[in-house]
Amino acid sequence: MPVTDVVIQVLAAEPAGLLPARQQMALSLGWHIILACFGVAFPAVIFTMHLIGIRRDDSDALALARKWGKVSAVLFAIGAVSGTVLSFEMGLLWPGLMGTYGDVLGLPFAFEGLAFFLEAIFLGIYLYGWDRMPPKRHLLMVLPMAVTGVVGTYCVVAVNAWMNVPVGFDIVDGAVTNVRPWDVLFSSAAFWQFLHMWVAAYMVVGFMIASVYAVGMLRGRRDRRHRLGFDVAFAFASVSAVVQPFVGHLLGGRIADAQPAKLAAFELALETESPSPLRLGGVLIDDTVRWAVDIPYLGSLIARNSFTAPVEGLESFPREDWPPVNLTHLSFQTMVGIGTLLAAAVVVYWLARWRGHDLVERRWFLRFVAVSGVLAIVAMEAGWIATEVGRQPWVVYNILRTSDAAGDNPGLWWMLAATVVVYTGMTIGAIVVLRSMARRWRKGDADLPSPYGPEEALVTTESAAGPGEGTGERR
């Protein structure tokens, strides 16, 4: 049978809502996860800068902390919209998942909602508290922001980890029973997957902030605030970039047992080999691996912590259970490649600084840092693509297929179009607002003017000392 006929038959067998649901989730999650990184890591960066300002009586550090708090508020407001969209999408796009397993997943989603509201409350207190609260008490308002941001993200990642390694329920006669939602929250898979995401969030935020100040220094802004902003952000980026390969290796070591088909796609292993090579690049075409560079033994060492342990090949699994191999493999290698590059860059920077060479004075290094934020985002997105696409064709691994979780509503294409419009508008709005704030700050405006409201008027009131005398009083 011709390949085109097979594709047509497969598409005809899929529910009408499957493709738009996949596209919309990819758009929504890929967009929202960037903002989630700032919810996780940005409060800790702000806290550090604010603490430096208080302990050293450093006005530049306090000014940066105040500005970063306002930026955090803008990102939080936009994230609130995209997060609300996602909460509705789970039920609308995947009725087969939420209708069957809603009781299992309800508790993590409830805690995520509570964490979101608490984060909003303390962000408001922190922004309003400048010049109104004692310095140390005001600083402590950042800590609940950091904690709730981490808790909320952990709950969402726990749900995703459950999709990869389902726990917390039994299936008896086709019905979900004996629901244990706490098992979902505290599974070992949730811990390791969150740890990987948590470190990735610090990489994204650290390199993004450092890239902003690197661009400023490339344009001649060599003042102390730019250097201080760069140093604090780059320190966070450096620690996370060096730690992440080790965390990723520990997480990856679990895949051989939990999701062997995903590991085979990661490694582009068509056949089971012992020892298994590390396969750089390459694609699978007509069941043949092409244009790959094999490094002997390293595949077994990295995936199985052994020089001889085999990596199970794709041929061990039914063809209908294969993930999209090329996309999974290339996404995984993109994540690893960029992560390795960023880790090497920070090691070079700190070694040079230890030897008395400040690479910030070199324009080539600033140019690299200027694009490092985008590279960190690409690495994180590639990692999520590898995780999600590599789990296919399952939405709940080995239990519920993605095609069975989707609905049969072709009208979801209109919902996808509306989501594209909304997210495009939010992206443009965020860029416009943040650039406007930056321009005003460069002009020396610490507080942005209100766009509307009554003007202050100078009124004269008669003094109690006698007629004809008065005092100027602003109302």
C-alpha positions as CSV (number, residue, x, y, z in Angstrom):
1,M,0.0,0.0,0.0
2,P,1.4,3.4,-0.9
3,V,2.6,5.6,2.0
4,T,0.2,8.3,1.2
5,D,-2.8,5.9,1.5
6,V,-1.5,4.8,4.9
7,V,-1.2,8.4,6.1
8,I,-4.8,9.2,4.8
9,Q,-6.2,6.1,6.7
10,V,-4.4,7.1,9.9
11,L,-5.7,10.7,9.7
12,A,-9.2,9.5,9.0
13,A,-9.1,7.2,12.1
14,E,-8.1,10.1,14.4
15,P,-10.7,12.2,16.1
16,A,-11.3,15.6,14.5
17,G,-10.1,17.5,17.6
18,L,-6.8,15.7,17.9
19,L,-4.6,17.8,15.6
20,P,-5.9,21.3,16.7
21,A,-5.7,20.1,20.4
22,R,-2.0,19.2,19.9
23,Q,-1.2,22.4,18.1
24,Q,-2.9,24.5,20.8
25,M,-1.2,22.7,23.7
26,A,2.1,23.1,22.0
27,L,1.6,26.8,21.5
28,S,0.1,27.4,25.0
29,L,2.7,25.4,27.0
30,G,5.6,26.5,24.9
31,W,4.7,30.2,25.4
32,H,3.6,29.9,29.1
33,I,6.6,28.0,30.3
34,I,8.9,31.0,29.6
35,L,6.8,33.1,32.0
36,A,6.7,30.2,34.5
37,C,10.5,30.3,34.6
38,F,10.4,33.9,35.8
39,G,7.8,33.0,38.4
40,V,10.2,30.3,39.8
41,A,13.5,32.0,39.6
42,F,13.0,35.8,39.3
43,P,12.0,36.3,43.0
44,A,15.2,34.7,44.2
45,V,17.2,37.0,41.9
46,I,15.3,40.1,43.2
47,F,15.8,38.9,46.8
48,T,19.5,38.7,46.3
49,M,19.8,42.1,44.8
50,H,17.6,43.6,47.5
51,L,19.6,41.9,50.2
52,I,22.8,43.4,48.7
53,G,21.3,46.8,48.8
54,I,20.3,46.6,52.4
55,R,23.5,45.0,53.8
56,R,25.8,47.3,51.9
57,D,23.6,50.3,51.9
58,D,23.9,50.2,48.1
59,S,21.5,52.5,46.4
60,D,22.2,51.0,43.0
61,A,21.3,47.5,44.2
62,L,18.1,48.8,45.7
63,A,17.2,50.7,42.5
64,L,17.7,47.5,40.5
65,A,15.6,45.4,42.9
66,R,12.8,48.0,42.6
67,K,12.9,48.0,38.8
68,W,13.1,44.2,38.6
69,G,10.0,44.0,40.9
70,K,8.1,46.1,38.4
71,V,9.2,43.9,35.5
72,S,8.2,40.9,37.5
73,A,4.7,42.4,37.9
74,V,4.3,42.8,34.1
75,L,5.4,39.3,33.4
76,F,3.2,37.9,36.2
77,A,0.1,39.8,34.8
78,I,0.7,38.3,31.3
79,G,1.4,34.8,32.8
80,A,-1.9,35.0,34.6
81,V,-3.7,35.3,31.3
82,S,-1.8,32.5,29.6
83,G,-2.1,30.3,32.7
84,T,-5.9,30.8,32.8
85,V,-6.1,29.8,29.2
86,L,-4.2,26.6,30.0
87,S,-6.5,25.7,32.9
88,F,-9.5,25.8,30.5
89,E,-7.7,23.9,27.8
90,M,-7.1,20.8,29.8
91,G,-10.8,20.0,30.0
92,L,-11.8,21.4,26.6
93,L,-9.0,19.8,24.5
94,W,-8.6,16.5,26.4
95,P,-12.0,15.3,27.7
96,G,-10.8,11.7,27.6
97,L,-8.0,12.5,30.0
98,M,-9.7,14.9,32.5
99,G,-13.1,13.0,32.4
100,T,-11.4,9.8,33.4
101,Y,-8.5,10.9,35.6
102,G,-9.7,14.2,36.9
103,D,-10.0,12.9,40.5
104,V,-6.3,11.8,40.3
105,L,-5.1,15.2,39.1
106,G,-7.4,17.5,41.0
107,L,-5.3,18.0,44.1
108,P,-2.1,19.2,42.3
109,F,-4.2,21.6,40.2
110,A,-5.9,22.9,43.3
111,F,-2.6,23.6,45.1
112,E,-1.3,25.3,42.0
113,G,-4.2,27.7,42.0
114,L,-3.7,28.5,45.7
115,A,0.0,29.1,45.1
116,F,-0.8,31.4,42.2
117,F,-3.1,33.6,44.3
118,L,-0.7,33.8,47.2
119,E,2.1,34.8,44.9
120,A,0.0,37.6,43.5
121,I,-0.8,38.9,47.0
122,F,2.8,39.0,48.1
123,L,4.0,40.5,44.8
124,G,1.5,43.3,45.4
125,I,2.7,43.8,49.0
126,Y,6.3,43.9,47.8
127,L,5.6,46.5,45.1
128,Y,3.5,48.7,47.4
129,G,5.9,48.3,50.3
130,W,8.7,50.4,48.9
131,D,9.3,53.4,51.2
132,R,6.3,52.3,53.3
133,M,7.7,49.3,55.3
134,P,10.8,48.7,57.4
135,P,13.6,47.5,55.0
136,K,14.1,44.0,56.5
137,R,10.4,43.3,56.7
138,H,9.9,44.5,53.2
139,L,12.7,42.2,52.0
140,L,11.0,39.3,53.6
141,M,7.9,39.8,51.4
142,V,9.9,38.4,48.5
143,L,10.3,35.0,50.2
144,P,6.7,34.0,49.9
145,M,6.8,35.0,46.3
146,A,9.7,32.6,45.7
147,V,8.1,29.8,47.7
148,T,4.7,30.0,46.1
149,G,6.3,30.3,42.6
150,V,8.2,27.0,43.3
151,V,5.2,25.3,44.8
152,G,2.9,26.2,41.9
153,T,5.4,25.0,39.3
154,Y,6.1,21.8,41.2
155,C,2.4,20.9,41.2
156,V,2.1,21.4,37.4
157,V,5.3,19.4,36.8
158,A,4.0,16.7,39.1
159,V,1.0,16.3,36.8
160,N,3.3,16.0,33.8
161,A,5.6,13.5,35.6
162,W,2.4,11.5,36.3
163,M,1.7,11.4,32.6
164,N,5.2,9.9,32.1
165,V,5.1,7.6,35.1
166,P,1.4,7.2,36.2
167,V,0.8,6.4,39.9
168,G,-1.9,7.0,42.5
169,F,-4.8,4.9,41.2
170,D,-6.0,1.4,40.2
171,I,-8.0,0.3,37.3
172,V,-10.7,-2.4,38.1
173,D,-13.0,-3.6,35.4
174,G,-12.1,-0.6,33.3
175,A,-12.9,2.0,36.1
176,V,-10.4,4.2,37.9
177,T,-10.6,3.3,41.6
178,N,-8.6,3.7,44.8
179,V,-7.4,7.2,43.9
180,R,-4.4,8.4,45.8
181,P,-3.7,12.0,44.7
182,W,-0.9,12.5,47.2
183,D,1.1,9.8,45.4
184,V,1.0,12.1,42.3
185,L,2.4,15.0,44.3
186,F,5.2,13.1,46.0
187,S,6.3,10.5,43.4
188,S,10.0,10.2,42.7
189,A,9.4,11.0,39.1
190,A,7.9,14.3,40.1
191,F,10.9,15.2,42.2
192,W,13.5,14.5,39.6
193,Q,11.5,16.1,36.7
194,F,10.9,19.2,38.8
195,L,14.5,19.5,39.8
196,H,15.5,19.5,36.1
197,M,12.9,22.2,35.4
198,W,13.8,24.2,38.5
199,V,17.5,24.4,37.4
200,A,16.4,25.2,33.8
201,A,14.3,28.1,35.1
202,Y,17.4,29.7,36.8
203,M,19.3,29.2,33.5
204,V,16.6,31.0,31.5
205,V,16.2,33.9,33.9
206,G,19.9,34.3,34.7
207,F,21.0,34.3,31.1
208,M,18.0,36.5,30.0
209,I,18.8,39.2,32.5
210,A,22.5,39.0,31.9
211,S,21.8,39.3,28.1
212,V,19.9,42.5,28.7
213,Y,22.8,44.1,30.5
214,A,25.3,42.7,28.0
215,V,23.4,44.5,25.2
216,G,23.4,47.7,27.3
217,M,27.2,47.5,27.8
218,L,27.7,46.8,24.1
219,R,25.9,50.1,23.5
220,G,28.3,52.0,25.8
221,R,26.4,51.9,29.1
222,R,29.2,51.0,31.3
223,D,27.8,52.4,34.6
224,R,27.9,50.5,37.9
225,R,24.2,49.5,37.7
226,H,24.7,47.7,34.4
227,R,27.7,45.8,35.8
228,L,26.0,45.0,39.0
229,G,22.9,43.7,37.2
230,F,25.1,41.6,34.9
231,D,27.2,40.1,37.7
232,V,24.2,39.0,39.9
233,A,22.3,37.5,37.0
234,F,25.3,35.8,35.5
235,A,26.2,34.3,38.9
236,F,22.8,32.6,39.0
237,A,23.1,31.5,35.4
238,S,26.6,30.1,36.0
239,V,25.6,27.9,39.0
240,S,22.5,26.5,37.2
241,A,24.4,25.9,33.9
242,V,27.1,23.9,35.6
243,V,24.7,21.9,37.8
244,Q,22.2,21.2,35.1
245,P,24.2,18.5,33.2
246,F,24.4,16.4,36.4
247,V,20.7,16.8,37.1
248,G,19.9,15.9,33.6
249,H,22.1,12.8,33.7
250,L,20.4,11.6,37.0
251,L,16.9,12.2,35.4
252,G,17.9,10.5,32.2
253,G,19.2,7.4,34.0
254,R,15.6,6.7,35.0
255,I,14.2,6.7,31.4
256,A,15.7,3.3,30.5
257,D,13.4,1.6,33.0
258,A,10.4,3.9,32.9
259,Q,10.2,4.8,29.2
260,P,12.6,2.7,27.1
261,A,11.0,3.6,23.8
262,K,11.7,7.3,24.5
263,L,15.3,6.5,25.4
264,A,15.7,4.6,22.1
265,A,14.4,7.7,20.2
266,F,16.7,10.0,22.2
267,E,19.7,7.8,21.2
268,L,18.4,7.1,17.7
269,A,18.9,3.4,18.5
270,L,17.1,1.3,15.9
271,E,18.6,-1.9,17.1
272,T,19.6,-3.0,20.6
273,E,23.4,-2.7,20.8
274,S,25.8,-3.7,23.5
275,P,27.8,-1.5,24.0
276,S,25.7,1.3,22.6
277,P,27.4,4.2,20.9
278,L,26.6,7.9,21.4
279,R,24.9,8.9,18.1
280,L,25.5,12.6,17.3
281,G,23.2,14.1,14.7
282,G,21.5,11.8,12.2
283,V,17.9,11.1,11.2
284,L,15.9,8.0,10.6
285,I,14.9,7.6,7.0
286,D,13.2,4.5,5.7
287,D,14.2,2.6,8.8
288,T,17.8,3.5,8.2
289,V,19.9,5.9,10.4
290,R,21.7,8.4,8.1
291,W,24.2,11.2,8.6
292,A,25.0,10.3,12.2
293,V,28.4,10.2,13.9
294,D,28.8,7.4,16.4
295,I,31.1,7.6,19.4
296,P,31.6,4.0,20.7
297,Y,30.7,3.1,24.3
298,L,29.5,6.6,25.3
299,G,25.8,5.8,24.7
300,S,25.9,3.0,27.2
301,L,27.9,5.1,29.7
302,I,25.6,8.1,29.5
303,A,22.2,6.3,29.4
304,R,23.0,3.3,31.6
305,N,26.1,4.3,33.6
306,S,28.0,1.3,32.1
307,F,30.4,0.7,29.3
308,T,28.6,-2.4,28.2
309,A,24.9,-2.1,29.2
310,P,22.7,-2.1,26.1
311,V,20.2,0.6,25.1
312,E,17.1,-1.1,23.9
313,G,16.4,-0.4,20.3
314,L,13.2,0.8,18.6
315,E,12.7,-2.6,16.9
316,S,11.9,-4.1,20.3
317,F,8.6,-2.1,20.4
318,P,5.5,-2.3,18.1
319,R,5.7,0.3,15.4
320,E,2.4,1.9,16.5
321,D,4.1,2.6,19.9
322,W,7.1,4.5,18.4
323,P,7.3,8.2,19.2
324,P,8.1,10.6,16.3
325,V,11.7,9.5,16.3
326,N,13.5,12.3,14.4
327,L,11.8,15.2,16.3
328,T,12.5,13.5,19.6
329,H,16.1,12.8,18.8
330,L,17.0,16.2,17.4
331,S,15.2,18.1,20.2
332,F,17.0,16.1,22.8
333,Q,20.4,16.7,21.1
334,T,19.6,20.4,20.8
335,M,18.9,20.7,24.5
336,V,22.1,18.8,25.4
337,G,24.2,20.7,22.9
338,I,23.1,24.2,23.9
339,G,23.3,23.2,27.6
340,T,26.9,22.0,27.2
341,L,27.8,25.2,25.3
342,L,26.4,27.5,28.0
343,A,28.1,25.4,30.8
344,A,31.4,25.6,28.9
345,A,31.0,29.4,28.5
346,V,30.5,30.1,32.2
347,V,33.5,27.8,33.1
348,V,35.7,29.8,30.7
349,Y,34.4,33.1,32.2
350,W,35.1,32.2,35.8
351,L,38.5,30.6,35.0
352,A,39.5,33.8,33.1
353,R,38.3,35.9,36.0
354,W,40.2,33.8,38.5
355,R,43.3,34.4,36.5
356,G,42.7,38.2,36.5
357,H,41.1,38.6,33.0
358,D,37.7,40.2,32.9
359,L,35.9,38.9,29.8
360,V,33.2,41.5,30.2
361,E,35.7,43.9,28.7
362,R,35.8,41.8,25.6
363,R,33.1,42.6,23.0
364,W,33.0,39.1,21.6
365,F,32.1,37.7,25.1
366,L,29.4,40.3,25.5
367,R,28.0,39.4,22.1
368,F,27.8,35.8,23.2
369,V,26.0,36.7,26.4
370,A,23.7,38.9,24.5
371,V,22.3,35.8,22.7
372,S,22.7,33.4,25.7
373,G,19.2,34.2,27.0
374,V,17.6,33.1,23.7
375,L,19.9,30.0,23.6
376,A,18.7,29.1,27.1
377,I,15.1,29.4,26.1
378,V,15.7,27.3,23.0
379,A,17.4,24.6,25.1
380,M,14.5,24.6,27.6
381,E,11.8,24.4,24.8
382,A,13.8,21.6,23.1
383,G,13.9,19.7,26.3
384,W,10.1,19.9,26.7
385,I,9.6,18.9,23.1
386,A,11.8,15.9,23.7
387,T,9.9,15.0,26.9
388,E,6.4,15.4,25.5
389,V,6.9,14.2,21.9
390,G,9.0,11.3,23.2
391,R,6.0,10.1,25.3
392,Q,3.8,9.8,22.3
393,P,1.6,8.0,21.3
394,W,0.6,8.0,25.0
395,V,-0.9,10.9,27.0
396,V,-0.7,8.7,30.0
397,Y,2.2,6.3,29.4
398,N,1.1,2.8,28.5
399,I,-2.4,3.5,29.7
400,L,-4.2,6.1,27.6
401,R,-3.3,7.0,24.1
402,T,-3.4,10.7,23.0
403,S,-5.9,9.9,20.3
404,D,-8.3,8.5,22.8
405,A,-7.9,11.5,25.1
406,A,-8.9,14.0,22.4
407,G,-12.4,15.0,21.5
408,D,-14.2,14.9,18.1
409,N,-14.9,18.7,17.8
410,P,-13.5,20.2,14.5
411,G,-14.4,23.7,15.9
412,L,-11.3,23.6,18.0
413,W,-9.5,25.1,15.0
414,W,-11.3,28.4,15.7
415,M,-10.2,28.2,19.3
416,L,-6.6,27.7,18.2
417,A,-6.9,30.8,15.9
418,A,-8.3,32.8,18.8
419,T,-5.4,31.7,21.0
420,V,-2.9,32.7,18.4
421,V,-4.4,36.1,18.2
422,V,-4.5,36.5,22.0
423,Y,-0.9,35.3,22.5
424,T,0.4,37.5,19.7
425,G,-1.3,40.5,21.3
426,M,0.2,39.7,24.7
427,T,3.6,39.2,23.3
428,I,3.5,42.6,21.5
429,G,2.0,44.2,24.5
430,A,4.7,42.9,26.8
431,I,7.5,44.0,24.5
432,V,6.0,47.5,24.2
433,V,5.5,47.9,27.9
434,L,8.9,46.6,28.9
435,R,10.7,48.7,26.3
436,S,8.8,51.8,27.4
437,M,9.7,51.2,31.0
438,A,13.4,50.7,30.1
439,R,13.4,54.0,28.1
440,R,11.9,56.0,31.0
441,W,14.4,54.4,33.4
442,R,17.3,55.4,31.2
443,K,16.0,59.0,31.3
444,G,16.1,58.9,35.1
445,D,12.4,58.4,35.8
446,A,12.2,56.2,38.8
447,D,8.4,56.1,38.9
448,L,6.3,55.9,35.8
449,P,3.6,58.6,35.4
450,S,-0.1,57.6,35.7
451,P,-1.8,57.7,32.3
452,Y,-4.9,59.3,33.7
453,G,-6.3,61.0,36.9
454,P,-6.8,64.5,38.3
455,E,-3.9,66.9,38.3
456,E,-2.5,68.1,41.6
457,A,-3.9,71.5,42.4
458,L,-2.5,74.2,44.7
459,V,-5.3,75.5,46.8
460,T,-5.1,78.3,49.4
461,T,-6.8,77.9,52.7
462,E,-7.3,80.6,55.2
463,S,-5.0,80.3,58.2
464,A,-6.3,80.3,61.7
465,A,-3.8,83.1,62.6
466,G,-6.0,85.7,61.0
467,P,-7.8,86.9,57.9
468,G,-5.7,87.5,54.8
469,E,-3.1,84.9,55.7
470,G,-2.9,81.4,54.2
471,T,-0.7,78.5,53.4
472,G,-0.1,76.7,50.2
473,E,-1.3,73.1,50.5
474,R,-1.4,70.3,48.0
475,R,-4.5,68.3,47.8
